[in-house]
Amino acid sequence: MDAHKGQWVKIYRVILTKEERAPQVPEDTRQVPLEMWVKGELLEQEASVGDQVTVKTLTGRMESGRLEEVEPSYRHSFGEFVPELHQVGITLREILFGGGSR
C-alpha cells in the first residue's frame, strides 16, 4: 500500500470526455477531455497509486478519482530566464527613474 487514511494525496478524474465537450468551445479544446486534478485527505483505509479513491479537500468537498500521488509537492516556477525580459526591465528602470538600478 502506498497511502493510508488521512494522508495528503492527489487524485485525477476525467470530467468530460472529448465527445461530451460543448460544441461552442474552441476546436482545439474540443479535441481533449476536461480533466481534474485535486488534492485532499484520503478517506480509504489503504490505497495504492492507480486505485479509485475518495478524498476530502481543504474546503470540505468530497471528490473521487484515481490516486495519482501520495504527499504531492509543489513543482512550479516562473519559468526559464528570458534575456529579452531582463533587458525590458533595465530599459523601463532607465525610463522611469533615470538610471539602471535603484
N, C-alpha and C positions, 0 to 999 in steps of 0.2 A: 504494500500500500504506500502511496506517495503522500496522501493527505489525510488528516484526521479532523473530526468535528471541531469547528471553531477556528480552524486555520484560515488565513487570508489567501484567497485564490482568485484566479482569473478564469472566466468561462467564455465560450463562444457559441453563438447561435445565428442561424440564417433567419432573418425576419421575413423577407420576401425573396422568393426565387426570381431569377431574371424574367421568367414567364409571368409572374404576378405583378411586376412593376407597372405603374400607371403609364398609359400611353402618352401623356403630356410631358413626361420627363425627357430630358435630352437623350438623343440616340445612344451616346457613349455610356450614359448612366443606365439605360435600359439593358445594356449588354452584360451587366454584372448584378449579382444578388445584393440585397440590402443586408449588411452584416452587423452584428453587435458583439462587442467585447465588453464585459462588465466585471468588476471586482467586488468581492464580498466575502463574508464568513461562510465556510462550508457547513451545511446543515446535516449531511450524511455522517454516519459514524466513521467510515473509512471510504476512500476512493482513490483510484489511480488515474493518471493522465489519460484522457480519452473516454472516461466514463461519463454518463449523463448524470448531472448532479443539480442540486438546488442551492443557491446562496442567498444570504440576507445582506443587502447593500447597506452602506452607512446611513442612507435615508430611510431604511426600513422596508424597502421593496424586496419582494421575493422574485428571483429570476432563475430560470432553468437553462441549462445548456451543457455543452461538452467541456469537461475540465481541461484547460489548456496549460495552466502554470500554477505552481504552488509557491506562495510568498513572492509574487512578482515584484520586480524592481522597476524603477523608472529608467528608461533608456532614451532620453531625448536631449537635444542640444539646439543651439541656434544655428547649426549648420557649419559648413566649412568656411574658412576665411575667404572673403571676396575682395580682391585688391581694388576693384572699381569703387566699392562702397567705402573702403578706407580712404580713398582719395576724395570722395564726395564729402566725407566728414571733415577732412583737412580744409577743403575749399570753403565749406559752409562756415567753419570757425573763422576763417580769414574774412569772409564777407560780413558776418555778424559781429565779430568782436575786434576786427582789425589786426589779427595775429594768429599764429599757428595754434598754440595750445594755451589754455588758461587754467 
